[in-house]
Amino acid sequence: MLDANQQWSLPAAAIACKELASMQPYWIEEPTHPDDILGHKQLAAEIAPPRIALGEHVPNRVVFKN
């Protein structure tokens, strides 16, 4: 498991995640801003099979649903 801690833009995350794929991570956590849900969805599709993990900043069920 790798934690990028929201450090990359979406294009930089795509490059970094592809380079890290050789390590076969179980997931890469928060490669970009946690509010960028569509960006994470795009990134997950682009880099599969490595997974994207996010959501630790979601404080409750209402915010999660949104």
Predicted model as a PDB file, atoms N, CA, C, CB and O in Angstrom, pLDDT in the B-factor column:
MODEL        1                                                                  
ATOM      1  N   MET A   1       0.842  -1.168   0.000  1.00 93.00           N  
ATOM      2  CA  MET A   1       0.000   0.000   0.000  1.00 93.00           C  
ATOM      3  C   MET A   1       0.892   1.237   0.000  1.00 93.00           C  
ATOM      4  CB  MET A   1      -0.960  -0.006   1.213  1.00 93.00           C  
ATOM      5  O   MET A   1       1.894   1.297   0.712  1.00 93.00           O  
ATOM      6  N   LEU A   2       0.517   2.204  -0.794  1.00 94.00           N  
ATOM      7  CA  LEU A   2       1.290   3.438  -0.897  1.00 94.00           C  
ATOM      8  C   LEU A   2       0.369   4.625  -0.629  1.00 94.00           C  
ATOM      9  CB  LEU A   2       1.963   3.562  -2.296  1.00 94.00           C  
ATOM     10  O   LEU A   2      -0.783   4.624  -1.063  1.00 94.00           O  
ATOM     11  N   ASP A   3       0.859   5.622   0.070  1.00 94.00           N  
ATOM     12  CA  ASP A   3       0.076   6.819   0.359  1.00 94.00           C  
ATOM     13  C   ASP A   3       0.751   8.021  -0.288  1.00 94.00           C  
ATOM     14  CB  ASP A   3      -0.082   7.031   1.892  1.00 94.00           C  
ATOM     15  O   ASP A   3       1.841   8.422   0.122  1.00 94.00           O  
ATOM     16  N   ALA A   4       0.108   8.591  -1.291  1.00 93.00           N  
ATOM     17  CA  ALA A   4       0.656   9.766  -1.972  1.00 93.00           C  
ATOM     18  C   ALA A   4       0.296  11.053  -1.249  1.00 93.00           C  
ATOM     19  CB  ALA A   4       0.155   9.826  -3.408  1.00 93.00           C  
ATOM     20  O   ALA A   4       0.868  12.106  -1.534  1.00 93.00           O  
ATOM     21  N   ASN A   5      -0.642  10.982  -0.321  1.00 92.00           N  
ATOM     22  CA  ASN A   5      -1.024  12.107   0.534  1.00 92.00           C  
ATOM     23  C   ASN A   5      -1.397  13.359  -0.260  1.00 92.00           C  
ATOM     24  CB  ASN A   5       0.105  12.432   1.483  1.00 92.00           C  
ATOM     25  O   ASN A   5      -0.984  14.466   0.085  1.00 92.00           O  
ATOM     26  N   GLN A   6      -2.180  13.176  -1.325  1.00 93.00           N  
ATOM     27  CA  GLN A   6      -2.752  14.283  -2.097  1.00 93.00           C  
ATOM     28  C   GLN A   6      -1.706  15.180  -2.754  1.00 93.00           C  
ATOM     29  CB  GLN A   6      -3.623  15.117  -1.207  1.00 93.00           C  
ATOM     30  O   GLN A   6      -1.947  16.374  -2.930  1.00 93.00           O  
ATOM     31  N   GLN A   7      -0.575  14.638  -3.113  1.00 93.00           N  
ATOM     32  CA  GLN A   7       0.530  15.477  -3.570  1.00 93.00           C  
ATOM     33  C   GLN A   7       0.570  15.740  -5.074  1.00 93.00           C  
ATOM     34  CB  GLN A   7       1.799  14.854  -3.167  1.00 93.00           C  
ATOM     35  O   GLN A   7       1.300  16.629  -5.514  1.00 93.00           O  
ATOM     36  N   TRP A   8      -0.188  14.999  -5.866  1.00 96.00           N  
ATOM     37  CA  TRP A   8      -0.045  15.107  -7.320  1.00 96.00           C  
ATOM     38  C   TRP A   8      -1.269  15.720  -7.983  1.00 96.00           C  
ATOM     39  CB  TRP A   8       0.219  13.745  -7.915  1.00 96.00           C  
ATOM     40  O   TRP A   8      -2.395  15.562  -7.512  1.00 96.00           O  
ATOM     41  N   SER A   9      -1.026  16.420  -9.080  1.00 96.00           N  
ATOM     42  CA  SER A   9      -2.125  16.812  -9.967  1.00 96.00           C  
ATOM     43  C   SER A   9      -2.589  15.534 -10.664  1.00 96.00           C  
ATOM     44  CB  SER A   9      -1.677  17.934 -11.018  1.00 96.00           C  
ATOM     45  O   SER A   9      -1.920  14.504 -10.575  1.00 96.00           O  
ATOM     46  N   LEU A  10      -3.708  15.590 -11.345  1.00 96.00           N  
ATOM     47  CA  LEU A  10      -4.205  14.397 -12.030  1.00 96.00           C  
ATOM     48  C   LEU A  10      -3.211  13.885 -13.075  1.00 96.00           C  
ATOM     49  CB  LEU A  10      -5.547  14.696 -12.692  1.00 96.00           C  
ATOM     50  O   LEU A  10      -2.948  12.683 -13.106  1.00 96.00           O  
ATOM     51  N   PRO A  11      -2.646  14.747 -13.936  1.00 96.00           N  
ATOM     52  CA  PRO A  11      -1.663  14.243 -14.905  1.00 96.00           C  
ATOM     53  C   PRO A  11      -0.413  13.651 -14.229  1.00 96.00           C  
ATOM     54  CB  PRO A  11      -1.247  15.370 -15.848  1.00 96.00           C  
ATOM     55  O   PRO A  11       0.097  12.618 -14.662  1.00 96.00           O  
ATOM     56  N   ALA A  12       0.070  14.305 -13.177  1.00 97.00           N  
ATOM     57  CA  ALA A  12       1.246  13.794 -12.465  1.00 97.00           C  
ATOM     58  C   ALA A  12       0.915  12.472 -11.772  1.00 97.00           C  
ATOM     59  CB  ALA A  12       1.751  14.829 -11.431  1.00 97.00           C  
ATOM     60  O   ALA A  12       1.754  11.573 -11.722  1.00 97.00           O  
ATOM     61  N   ALA A  13      -0.296  12.351 -11.239  1.00 96.00           N  
ATOM     62  CA  ALA A  13      -0.711  11.111 -10.578  1.00 96.00           C  
ATOM     63  C   ALA A  13      -0.744   9.960 -11.569  1.00 96.00           C  
ATOM     64  CB  ALA A  13      -2.090  11.282  -9.921  1.00 96.00           C  
ATOM     65  O   ALA A  13      -0.333   8.847 -11.240  1.00 96.00           O  
ATOM     66  N   ALA A  14      -1.224  10.213 -12.775  1.00 96.00           N  
ATOM     67  CA  ALA A  14      -1.272   9.160 -13.791  1.00 96.00           C  
ATOM     68  C   ALA A  14       0.131   8.645 -14.105  1.00 96.00           C  
ATOM     69  CB  ALA A  14      -1.944   9.680 -15.073  1.00 96.00           C  
ATOM     70  O   ALA A  14       0.349   7.437 -14.200  1.00 96.00           O  
ATOM     71  N   ILE A  15       1.060   9.552 -14.261  1.00 96.00           N  
ATOM     72  CA  ILE A  15       2.450   9.161 -14.550  1.00 96.00           C  
ATOM     73  C   ILE A  15       3.041   8.395 -13.375  1.00 96.00           C  
ATOM     74  CB  ILE A  15       3.316  10.403 -14.865  1.00 96.00           C  
ATOM     75  O   ILE A  15       3.613   7.320 -13.555  1.00 96.00           O  
ATOM     76  N   ALA A  16       2.907   8.942 -12.182  1.00 96.00           N  
ATOM     77  CA  ALA A  16       3.495   8.310 -10.998  1.00 96.00           C  
ATOM     78  C   ALA A  16       2.887   6.932 -10.730  1.00 96.00           C  
ATOM     79  CB  ALA A  16       3.306   9.208  -9.773  1.00 96.00           C  
ATOM     80  O   ALA A  16       3.608   5.979 -10.434  1.00 96.00           O  
ATOM     81  N   CYS A  17       1.576   6.829 -10.834  1.00 95.00           N  
ATOM     82  CA  CYS A  17       0.916   5.550 -10.554  1.00 95.00           C  
ATOM     83  C   CYS A  17       1.326   4.483 -11.560  1.00 95.00           C  
ATOM     84  CB  CYS A  17      -0.605   5.721 -10.566  1.00 95.00           C  
ATOM     85  O   CYS A  17       1.490   3.318 -11.199  1.00 95.00           O  
ATOM     86  N   LYS A  18       1.490   4.871 -12.810  1.00 94.00           N  
ATOM     87  CA  LYS A  18       1.941   3.911 -13.824  1.00 94.00           C  
ATOM     88  C   LYS A  18       3.361   3.448 -13.529  1.00 94.00           C  
ATOM     89  CB  LYS A  18       1.867   4.532 -15.232  1.00 94.00           C  
ATOM     90  O   LYS A  18       3.684   2.273 -13.704  1.00 94.00           O  
ATOM     91  N   GLU A  19       4.205   4.368 -13.083  1.00 94.00           N  
ATOM     92  CA  GLU A  19       5.579   3.988 -12.735  1.00 94.00           C  
ATOM     93  C   GLU A  19       5.612   3.103 -11.488  1.00 94.00           C  
ATOM     94  CB  GLU A  19       6.437   5.243 -12.510  1.00 94.00           C  
ATOM     95  O   GLU A  19       6.445   2.201 -11.394  1.00 94.00           O  
ATOM     96  N   LEU A  20       4.724   3.347 -10.541  1.00 94.00           N  
ATOM     97  CA  LEU A  20       4.683   2.560  -9.308  1.00 94.00           C  
ATOM     98  C   LEU A  20       4.025   1.194  -9.503  1.00 94.00           C  
ATOM     99  CB  LEU A  20       3.944   3.328  -8.233  1.00 94.00           C  
ATOM    100  O   LEU A  20       4.141   0.326  -8.637  1.00 94.00           O  
ATOM    101  N   ALA A  21       3.348   0.996 -10.608  1.00 92.00           N  
ATOM    102  CA  ALA A  21       2.647  -0.270 -10.858  1.00 92.00           C  
ATOM    103  C   ALA A  21       3.594  -1.470 -10.841  1.00 92.00           C  
ATOM    104  CB  ALA A  21       1.924  -0.208 -12.199  1.00 92.00           C  
ATOM    105  O   ALA A  21       3.178  -2.582 -10.514  1.00 92.00           O  
ATOM    106  N   SER A  22       4.853  -1.255 -11.188  1.00 93.00           N  
ATOM    107  CA  SER A  22       5.810  -2.369 -11.180  1.00 93.00           C  
ATOM    108  C   SER A  22       6.037  -2.917  -9.773  1.00 93.00           C  
ATOM    109  CB  SER A  22       7.142  -1.922 -11.778  1.00 93.00           C  
ATOM    110  O   SER A  22       6.496  -4.048  -9.613  1.00 93.00           O  
ATOM    111  N   MET A  23       5.714  -2.115  -8.749  1.00 94.00           N  
ATOM    112  CA  MET A  23       5.827  -2.576  -7.359  1.00 94.00           C  
ATOM    113  C   MET A  23       4.613  -3.404  -6.940  1.00 94.00           C  
ATOM    114  CB  MET A  23       5.991  -1.379  -6.414  1.00 94.00           C  
ATOM    115  O   MET A  23       4.594  -3.980  -5.852  1.00 94.00           O  
ATOM    116  N   GLN A  24       3.602  -3.460  -7.803  1.00 94.00           N  
ATOM    117  CA  GLN A  24       2.354  -4.168  -7.547  1.00 94.00           C  
ATOM    118  C   GLN A  24       1.699  -3.748  -6.225  1.00 94.00           C  
ATOM    119  CB  GLN A  24       2.607  -5.662  -7.542  1.00 94.00           C  
ATOM    120  O   GLN A  24       1.438  -4.592  -5.368  1.00 94.00           O  
ATOM    121  N   PRO A  25       1.437  -2.453  -6.060  1.00 94.00           N  
ATOM    122  CA  PRO A  25       0.799  -2.013  -4.815  1.00 94.00           C  
ATOM    123  C   PRO A  25      -0.633  -2.531  -4.716  1.00 94.00           C  
ATOM    124  CB  PRO A  25       0.810  -0.480  -4.722  1.00 94.00           C  
ATOM    125  O   PRO A  25      -1.325  -2.669  -5.725  1.00 94.00           O  
ATOM    126  N   TYR A  26      -1.064  -2.813  -3.507  1.00 94.00           N  
ATOM    127  CA  TYR A  26      -2.455  -3.210  -3.287  1.00 94.00           C  
ATOM    128  C   TYR A  26      -3.358  -2.030  -3.608  1.00 94.00           C  
ATOM    129  CB  TYR A  26      -2.679  -3.697  -1.822  1.00 94.00           C  
ATOM    130  O   TYR A  26      -4.409  -2.195  -4.226  1.00 94.00           O  
ATOM    131  N   TRP A  27      -2.937  -0.818  -3.179  1.00 94.00           N  
ATOM    132  CA  TRP A  27      -3.619   0.402  -3.568  1.00 94.00           C  
ATOM    133  C   TRP A  27      -2.653   1.566  -3.464  1.00 94.00           C  
ATOM    134  CB  TRP A  27      -4.866   0.644  -2.694  1.00 94.00           C  
ATOM    135  O   TRP A  27      -1.589   1.466  -2.854  1.00 94.00           O  
ATOM    136  N   ILE A  28      -3.050   2.675  -4.077  1.00 95.00           N  
ATOM    137  CA  ILE A  28      -2.342   3.943  -3.956  1.00 95.00           C  
ATOM    138  C   ILE A  28      -3.357   4.911  -3.360  1.00 95.00           C  
ATOM    139  CB  ILE A  28      -1.764   4.457  -5.358  1.00 95.00           C  
ATOM    140  O   ILE A  28      -4.394   5.195  -3.959  1.00 95.00           O  
ATOM    141  N   GLU A  29      -3.041   5.408  -2.173  1.00 93.00           N  
ATOM    142  CA  GLU A  29      -4.001   6.219  -1.422  1.00 93.00           C  
ATOM    143  C   GLU A  29      -3.884   7.697  -1.760  1.00 93.00           C  
ATOM    144  CB  GLU A  29      -3.805   6.018   0.069  1.00 93.00           C  
ATOM    145  O   GLU A  29      -2.792   8.264  -1.766  1.00 93.00           O  
ATOM    146  N   GLU A  30      -5.026   8.308  -2.040  1.00 92.00           N  
ATOM    147  CA  GLU A  30      -5.165   9.741  -2.303  1.00 92.00           C  
ATOM    148  C   GLU A  30      -4.034  10.318  -3.152  1.00 92.00           C  
ATOM    149  CB  GLU A  30      -5.235  10.485  -1.003  1.00 92.00           C  
ATOM    150  O   GLU A  30      -3.277  11.170  -2.687  1.00 92.00           O  
ATOM    151  N   PRO A  31      -3.922   9.854  -4.392  1.00 95.00           N  
ATOM    152  CA  PRO A  31      -2.867  10.402  -5.243  1.00 95.00           C  
ATOM    153  C   PRO A  31      -3.081  11.873  -5.598  1.00 95.00           C  
ATOM    154  CB  PRO A  31      -2.769   9.593  -6.507  1.00 95.00           C  
ATOM    155  O   PRO A  31      -2.120  12.591  -5.877  1.00 95.00           O  
ATOM    156  N   THR A  32      -4.332  12.321  -5.587  1.00 93.00           N  
ATOM    157  CA  THR A  32      -4.630  13.717  -5.877  1.00 93.00           C  
ATOM    158  C   THR A  32      -5.641  14.228  -4.847  1.00 93.00           C  
ATOM    159  CB  THR A  32      -5.177  13.884  -7.332  1.00 93.00           C  
ATOM    160  O   THR A  32      -5.945  13.515  -3.890  1.00 93.00           O  
ATOM    161  N   HIS A  33      -6.152  15.405  -5.014  1.00 89.00           N  
ATOM    162  CA  HIS A  33      -7.035  16.009  -4.013  1.00 89.00           C  
ATOM    163  C   HIS A  33      -8.241  15.113  -3.725  1.00 89.00           C  
ATOM    164  CB  HIS A  33      -7.510  17.393  -4.486  1.00 89.00           C  
ATOM    165  O   HIS A  33      -8.874  14.625  -4.662  1.00 89.00           O  
ATOM    166  N   PRO A  34      -8.569  14.887  -2.461  1.00 83.00           N  
ATOM    167  CA  PRO A  34      -9.646  13.957  -2.130  1.00 83.00           C  
ATOM    168  C   PRO A  34     -11.024  14.378  -2.628  1.00 83.00           C  
ATOM    169  CB  PRO A  34      -9.702  13.779  -0.662  1.00 83.00           C  
ATOM    170  O   PRO A  34     -11.907  13.532  -2.767  1.00 83.00           O  
ATOM    171  N   ASP A  35     -11.227  15.659  -2.899  1.00 82.00           N  
ATOM    172  CA  ASP A  35     -12.524  16.112  -3.416  1.00 82.00           C  
ATOM    173  C   ASP A  35     -12.678  15.871  -4.919  1.00 82.00           C  
ATOM    174  CB  ASP A  35     -12.707  17.588  -3.120  1.00 82.00           C  
ATOM    175  O   ASP A  35     -13.772  16.034  -5.460  1.00 82.00           O  
ATOM    176  N   ASP A  36     -11.624  15.496  -5.579  1.00 87.00           N  
ATOM    177  CA  ASP A  36     -11.672  15.269  -7.028  1.00 87.00           C  
ATOM    178  C   ASP A  36     -12.129  13.836  -7.316  1.00 87.00           C  
ATOM    179  CB  ASP A  36     -10.281  15.538  -7.676  1.00 87.00           C  
ATOM    180  O   ASP A  36     -11.343  12.997  -7.757  1.00 87.00           O  
ATOM    181  N   ILE A  37     -13.398  13.575  -7.060  1.00 84.00           N  
ATOM    182  CA  ILE A  37     -13.944  12.231  -7.218  1.00 84.00           C  
ATOM    183  C   ILE A  37     -13.869  11.775  -8.672  1.00 84.00           C  
ATOM    184  CB  ILE A  37     -15.392  12.184  -6.724  1.00 84.00           C  
ATOM    185  O   ILE A  37     -13.461  10.647  -8.948  1.00 84.00           O  
ATOM    186  N   LEU A  38     -14.258  12.640  -9.598  1.00 90.00           N  
ATOM    187  CA  LEU A  38     -14.220  12.259 -11.014  1.00 90.00           C  
ATOM    188  C   LEU A  38     -12.787  12.039 -11.493  1.00 90.00           C  
ATOM    189  CB  LEU A  38     -14.898  13.333 -11.873  1.00 90.00           C  
ATOM    190  O   LEU A  38     -12.532  11.164 -12.321  1.00 90.00           O  
ATOM    191  N   GLY A  39     -11.857  12.831 -10.974  1.00 93.00           N  
ATOM    192  CA  GLY A  39     -10.452  12.632 -11.317  1.00 93.00           C  
ATOM    193  C   GLY A  39      -9.946  11.288 -10.818  1.00 93.00           C  
ATOM    194  O   GLY A  39      -9.212  10.597 -11.524  1.00 93.00           O  
ATOM    195  N   HIS A  40     -10.335  10.915  -9.604  1.00 91.00           N  
ATOM    196  CA  HIS A  40      -9.935   9.610  -9.073  1.00 91.00           C  
ATOM    197  C   HIS A  40     -10.563   8.471  -9.877  1.00 91.00           C  
ATOM    198  CB  HIS A  40     -10.332   9.492  -7.595  1.00 91.00           C  
ATOM    199  O   HIS A  40      -9.931   7.439 -10.105  1.00 91.00           O  
ATOM    200  N   LYS A  41     -11.800   8.666 -10.299  1.00 92.00           N  
ATOM    201  CA  LYS A  41     -12.462   7.644 -11.116  1.00 92.00           C  
ATOM    202  C   LYS A  41     -11.721   7.470 -12.444  1.00 92.00           C  
ATOM    203  CB  LYS A  41     -13.946   8.024 -11.371  1.00 92.00           C  
ATOM    204  O   LYS A  41     -11.467   6.346 -12.878  1.00 92.00           O  
ATOM    205  N   GLN A  42     -11.381   8.580 -13.074  1.00 95.00           N  
ATOM    206  CA  GLN A  42     -10.631   8.539 -14.333  1.00 95.00           C  
ATOM    207  C   GLN A  42      -9.276   7.875 -14.125  1.00 95.00           C  
ATOM    208  CB  GLN A  42     -10.445   9.960 -14.902  1.00 95.00           C  
ATOM    209  O   GLN A  42      -8.856   7.031 -14.916  1.00 95.00           O  
ATOM    210  N   LEU A  43      -8.602   8.266 -13.057  1.00 95.00           N  
ATOM    211  CA  LEU A  43      -7.283   7.715 -12.763  1.00 95.00           C  
ATOM    212  C   LEU A  43      -7.359   6.213 -12.507  1.00 95.00           C  
ATOM    213  CB  LEU A  43      -6.669   8.425 -11.556  1.00 95.00           C  
ATOM    214  O   LEU A  43      -6.519   5.456 -12.993  1.00 95.00           O  
ATOM    215  N   ALA A  44      -8.359   5.782 -11.748  1.00 95.00           N  
ATOM    216  CA  ALA A  44      -8.511   4.354 -11.447  1.00 95.00           C  
ATOM    217  C   ALA A  44      -8.681   3.547 -12.726  1.00 95.00           C  
ATOM    218  CB  ALA A  44      -9.713   4.123 -10.515  1.00 95.00           C  
ATOM    219  O   ALA A  44      -8.097   2.472 -12.863  1.00 95.00           O  
ATOM    220  N   ALA A  45      -9.473   4.053 -13.662  1.00 96.00           N  
ATOM    221  CA  ALA A  45      -9.680   3.354 -14.933  1.00 96.00           C  
ATOM    222  C   ALA A  45      -8.395   3.323 -15.753  1.00 96.00           C  
ATOM    223  CB  ALA A  45     -10.804   4.025 -15.739  1.00 96.00           C  
ATOM    224  O   ALA A  45      -8.107   2.344 -16.440  1.00 96.00           O  
ATOM    225  N   GLU A  46      -7.634   4.398 -15.672  1.00 95.00           N  
ATOM    226  CA  GLU A  46      -6.413   4.527 -16.473  1.00 95.00           C  
ATOM    227  C   GLU A  46      -5.270   3.652 -15.975  1.00 95.00           C  
ATOM    228  CB  GLU A  46      -5.966   5.961 -16.490  1.00 95.00           C  
ATOM    229  O   GLU A  46      -4.458   3.183 -16.772  1.00 95.00           O  
ATOM    230  N   ILE A  47      -5.198   3.427 -14.665  1.00 94.00           N  
ATOM    231  CA  ILE A  47      -4.031   2.713 -14.112  1.00 94.00           C  
ATOM    232  C   ILE A  47      -4.321   1.280 -13.695  1.00 94.00           C  
ATOM    233  CB  ILE A  47      -3.499   3.458 -12.929  1.00 94.00           C  
ATOM    234  O   ILE A  47      -3.408   0.576 -13.264  1.00 94.00           O  
ATOM    235  N   ALA A  48      -5.570   0.826 -13.811  1.00 92.00           N  
ATOM    236  CA  ALA A  48      -5.918  -0.534 -13.365  1.00 92.00           C  
ATOM    237  C   ALA A  48      -4.925  -1.533 -13.938  1.00 92.00           C  
ATOM    238  CB  ALA A  48      -7.366  -0.910 -13.791  1.00 92.00           C  
ATOM    239  O   ALA A  48      -4.505  -1.401 -15.088  1.00 92.00           O  
ATOM    240  N   PRO A  49      -4.543  -2.535 -13.145  1.00 92.00           N  
ATOM    241  CA  PRO A  49      -5.195  -3.109 -11.983  1.00 92.00           C  
ATOM    242  C   PRO A  49      -4.864  -2.482 -10.627  1.00 92.00           C  
ATOM    243  CB  PRO A  49      -4.865  -4.513 -11.929  1.00 92.00           C  
ATOM    244  O   PRO A  49      -5.622  -2.732  -9.690  1.00 92.00           O  
ATOM    245  N   PRO A  50      -3.788  -1.678 -10.433  1.00 91.00           N  
ATOM    246  CA  PRO A  50      -3.655  -1.064  -9.100  1.00 91.00           C  
ATOM    247  C   PRO A  50      -4.904  -0.259  -8.753  1.00 91.00           C  
ATOM    248  CB  PRO A  50      -2.403  -0.153  -9.038  1.00 91.00           C  
ATOM    249  O   PRO A  50      -5.512   0.364  -9.623  1.00 91.00           O  
ATOM    250  N   ARG A  51      -5.277  -0.279  -7.487  1.00 93.00           N  
ATOM    251  CA  ARG A  51      -6.484   0.395  -7.010  1.00 93.00           C  
ATOM    252  C   ARG A  51      -6.151   1.758  -6.414  1.00 93.00           C  
ATOM    253  CB  ARG A  51      -7.204  -0.470  -5.971  1.00 93.00           C  
ATOM    254  O   ARG A  51      -5.012   2.044  -6.043  1.00 93.00           O  
ATOM    255  N   ILE A  52      -7.180   2.579  -6.339  1.00 93.00           N  
ATOM    256  CA  ILE A  52      -7.084   3.886  -5.706  1.00 93.00           C  
ATOM    257  C   ILE A  52      -7.862   3.813  -4.392  1.00 93.00           C  
ATOM    258  CB  ILE A  52      -7.638   5.029  -6.647  1.00 93.00           C  
ATOM    259  O   ILE A  52      -8.966   3.269  -4.352  1.00 93.00           O  
ATOM    260  N   ALA A  53      -7.297   4.351  -3.333  1.00 91.00           N  
ATOM    261  CA  ALA A  53      -7.994   4.414  -2.043  1.00 91.00           C  
ATOM    262  C   ALA A  53      -8.166   5.879  -1.675  1.00 91.00           C  
ATOM    263  CB  ALA A  53      -7.210   3.638  -0.921  1.00 91.00           C  
ATOM    264  O   ALA A  53      -7.248   6.685  -1.827  1.00 91.00           O  
ATOM    265  N   LEU A  54      -9.354   6.208  -1.191  1.00 86.00           N  
ATOM    266  CA  LEU A  54      -9.596   7.555  -0.694  1.00 86.00           C  
ATOM    267  C   LEU A  54     -10.827   7.517   0.195  1.00 86.00           C  
ATOM    268  CB  LEU A  54      -9.778   8.572  -1.864  1.00 86.00           C  
ATOM    269  O   LEU A  54     -11.529   6.507   0.246  1.00 86.00           O  
ATOM    270  N   GLY A  55     -11.086   8.597   0.884  1.00 77.00           N  
ATOM    271  CA  GLY A  55     -12.275   8.684   1.710  1.00 77.00           C  
ATOM    272  C   GLY A  55     -12.006   8.903   3.182  1.00 77.00           C  
ATOM    273  O   GLY A  55     -12.950   9.040   3.960  1.00 77.00           O  
ATOM    274  N   GLU A  56     -10.752   8.940   3.588  1.00 78.00           N  
ATOM    275  CA  GLU A  56     -10.485   9.119   5.015  1.00 78.00           C  
ATOM    276  C   GLU A  56     -10.904  10.490   5.515  1.00 78.00           C  
ATOM    277  CB  GLU A  56      -9.020   8.905   5.297  1.00 78.00           C  
ATOM    278  O   GLU A  56     -11.034  10.700   6.721  1.00 78.00           O  
ATOM    279  N   HIS A  57     -11.115  11.425   4.596  1.00 74.00           N  
ATOM    280  CA  HIS A  57     -11.528  12.773   4.993  1.00 74.00           C  
ATOM    281  C   HIS A  57     -13.037  12.942   4.949  1.00 74.00           C  
ATOM    282  CB  HIS A  57     -10.873  13.806   4.097  1.00 74.00           C  
ATOM    283  O   HIS A  57     -13.535  14.057   5.100  1.00 74.00           O  
ATOM    284  N   VAL A  58     -13.771  11.862   4.747  1.00 75.00           N  
ATOM    285  CA  VAL A  58     -15.229  11.911   4.714  1.00 75.00           C  
ATOM    286  C   VAL A  58     -15.712  11.720   6.151  1.00 75.00           C  
ATOM    287  CB  VAL A  58     -15.834  10.811   3.743  1.00 75.00           C  
ATOM    288  O   VAL A  58     -15.567  10.634   6.713  1.00 75.00           O  
ATOM    289  N   PRO A  59     -16.293  12.779   6.754  1.00 78.00           N  
ATOM    290  CA  PRO A  59     -16.607  12.714   8.181  1.00 78.00           C  
ATOM    291  C   PRO A  59     -17.893  11.985   8.554  1.00 78.00           C  
ATOM    292  CB  PRO A  59     -16.683  14.073   8.705  1.00 78.00           C  
ATOM    293  O   PRO A  59     -18.072  11.596   9.709  1.00 78.00           O  
ATOM    294  N   ASN A  60     -18.805  11.793   7.567  1.00 78.00           N  
ATOM    295  CA  ASN A  60     -20.080  11.169   7.940  1.00 78.00           C  
ATOM    296  C   ASN A  60     -20.772  10.595   6.694  1.00 78.00           C  
ATOM    297  CB  ASN A  60     -21.007  12.201   8.651  1.00 78.00           C  
ATOM    298  O   ASN A  60     -20.304  10.780   5.571  1.00 78.00           O  
ATOM    299  N   ARG A  61     -21.883   9.902   6.912  1.00 78.00           N  
ATOM    300  CA  ARG A  61     -22.599   9.242   5.812  1.00 78.00           C  
ATOM    301  C   ARG A  61     -23.188  10.229   4.805  1.00 78.00           C  
ATOM    302  CB  ARG A  61     -23.708   8.378   6.369  1.00 78.00           C  
ATOM    303  O   ARG A  61     -23.266   9.921   3.615  1.00 78.00           O  
ATOM    304  N   VAL A  62     -23.596  11.393   5.261  1.00 80.00           N  
ATOM    305  CA  VAL A  62     -24.195  12.370   4.356  1.00 80.00           C  
ATOM    306  C   VAL A  62     -23.152  12.868   3.348  1.00 80.00           C  
ATOM    307  CB  VAL A  62     -24.788  13.557   5.155  1.00 80.00           C  
ATOM    308  O   VAL A  62     -23.423  12.922   2.149  1.00 80.00           O  
ATOM    309  N   VAL A  63     -21.988  13.223   3.826  1.00 74.00           N  
ATOM    310  CA  VAL A  63     -20.925  13.685   2.929  1.00 74.00           C  
ATOM    311  C   VAL A  63     -20.506  12.551   2.004  1.00 74.00           C  
ATOM    312  CB  VAL A  63     -19.706  14.206   3.735  1.00 74.00           C  
ATOM    313  O   VAL A  63     -20.255  12.787   0.822  1.00 74.00           O  
ATOM    314  N   PHE A  64     -20.424  11.340   2.509  1.00 71.00           N  
ATOM    315  CA  PHE A  64     -20.061  10.199   1.680  1.00 71.00           C  
ATOM    316  C   PHE A  64     -21.067  10.010   0.552  1.00 71.00           C  
ATOM    317  CB  PHE A  64     -19.970   8.929   2.529  1.00 71.00           C  
ATOM    318  O   PHE A  64     -20.684   9.784  -0.596  1.00 71.00           O  
ATOM    319  N   LYS A  65     -22.346  10.101   0.876  1.00 69.00           N  
ATOM    320  CA  LYS A  65     -23.390   9.937  -0.143  1.00 69.00           C  
ATOM    321  C   LYS A  65     -23.261  10.993  -1.220  1.00 69.00           C  
ATOM    322  CB  LYS A  65     -24.784  10.005   0.490  1.00 69.00           C  
ATOM    323  O   LYS A  65     -23.390  10.688  -2.405  1.00 69.00           O  
ATOM    324  N   ASN A  66     -23.008  12.231  -0.827  1.00 68.00           N  
ATOM    325  CA  ASN A  66     -22.862  13.312  -1.818  1.00 68.00           C  
ATOM    326  C   ASN A  66     -21.684  13.044  -2.724  1.00 68.00           C  
ATOM    327  CB  ASN A  66     -22.692  14.675  -1.127  1.00 68.00           C  
ATOM    328  O   ASN A  66     -21.400  13.839  -3.620  1.00 68.00           O  
TER     329      ASN A  66                                                      
ENDMDL                                                                          
END                                                                             
